[in-house]
Amino acid sequence: MLYNDSMFYSNGLYFKCTQCSACCRHTPGIVRLSERDINNLTEFLGLGVNEFLQKFCRSIYNPQGYRSFSLIETAEYDCIFWDGGCTVYEARPVQCRTYPFWSSILRDQKSWDDEAMSCPGIGSGDFYSAEKVNEIRKQYEDEYYD
């Protein structure tokens, strides 16, 4: 999908992660893993792919119906890699690295504002030009959209 200057963020957006962990904890969800994400995490953790998948992942199906993987959660719905903070921060999946610049959140002003209700970093901190927002969004889309 192409995005142009008529988008609500044509003058840029502000965001700075406050490390509140609201996006990592207490809510069930899916952290989709691309092949690159799996490779980065297995290398970071010093594990083989099969061991990593068995220990930290569950099988899911993407929107096109193809099998892929997601990180599992604890019984409290925390990310399996959350322990007072992200324990794999340097190798975190693209989904985590590109938040909140996901297509669903950037759809319109209302979607952005709705997300800001649960993320204190949205609307403050670092300035991202529309070009930079689109660059990050494209990283997310390239990784997860077949």
Secondary structure, DSSP 8 states (H G I E B T S, - for coil): ----TTSTTTT-EEE------TTTSSS----EE-HHHHHHHHHHHT--HHHHHHHHEEEEE-TTS-EEEEE-B-TTS-BTTBSSSBTTGGG--HHHHHTT--TTTSS-HHHHHHHHTT-TTBTSSEEE-HHHHHHHHHHHHHHH--
